[in-house]
Amino acid sequence: MKIAFPASANKPEALIDERFARCPFFCFYDFGTQQIEFKENMLRNGAGGVGLQVAEFMANNGVDKVLAVEFGPKAKDTLTKLRIGTESITSGKTVQQIIDENRPA
């Protein structure tokens, strides 16, 4: 399973970002390979429809589930249509804490 979530910086000790579509980075974590990858959010400064574009970006990166403090309604609907799970998480945690808390049992 591969998850993705917004990050404030591209390192495991960074805090998660409270913005989904307009965050500076996304963290991708693959539980099968245990690989962590950060990608800069090149879509964050778009004029409109950023949530839809980010949802497609998640699909293009093979994400199974997206975690975020808050989703815009269009982004959440698009993720659902793309068969990507969504889950709300609380703010104030680090990237590493989110990964540790979401490891399959």
N, C-alpha and C positions, 0 to 999 in steps of 0.2 A: 504494500500500500504506500502511496506517495501523498504526503500532505503539503500544503503551502499556507503561508500566513505572512502578513505584513511585518516588516522589521524596520527599526529606526536607523540601523547601520548594518554593515555586512560582516558581522562577527557574532559568535554564539552568546557573548555576554551582553549584547545589545538588547534594549527593551523592545517589546513588540510595539508596533505603531498602531495608534487608535484609528487611523484612516485606512480603509481598505484600498480603494482604487487610486488614491493619491499619496500613498506611502512612498518613501524614497527607495526601499528595497523589498524584495520578496525572498523569503527563505523557503527552500524546497527541501524536504527530507524524505528519503526513501527508506522505509523500514526493512525492506528486503536486503538492500545492499548496505544499509546504515550510512549512506552518503548524504552529506549536507552540502547544499549549493545555494549561493546567493546570486540574485540577478537584479540589476538596477531596474527600477520601474521607469522605463522610457515613455510611458503613456501618461504619467501623472500630471503633466502640464497641459493636457489637451483641453480644448474649449468646451466640449460637451460629449456625452456618451462614453465617458472614460470607464465607467463600471462595466458596460457591455464589452468594451475592448479588452479590459483586464480579464473578464470571464473567458473570453475566447483565448487569451494568452495562457490561462490556466489549462484549458483543454489542450492546446497545442504543446504544452509541457507535460502531458500525461498525468495530471493531478487527479487523484481520486476524491480528495476532500480538502476544502478550504476552511480555515479557522480565522475568525476575525472578531474584533470587539463589536463592530457594527457593519452591516451590509446595507447598501442602498437597495431599494425594492427592485429596480431594473436589473441590477447586478445579480441579486439573489435569484430572481426569476430565470435569468439567462443561465446561471450555474445549474439550476434545477433542470432546465431543458436540455442542458449538455450532460446530464446524469453525473454531475459532480456534487458530492455531499457538502453541506455547510454546517458549521457549528459555531455558536457564539462562545467567546472566551472572555475572561476578565482582564482588564488592563493592569499594568504595573509588573508584569512578569517578563523574564528574559526569554530570548529565543531558546536557550538550552532548557529552561524550565518547561516551556511548552512542549518541546520534543520529549522530554522525560515523562511528562504527564500523559502523553498520548501514545506511548508505546503499547502495542498489543500485549495482552496478558498471556 
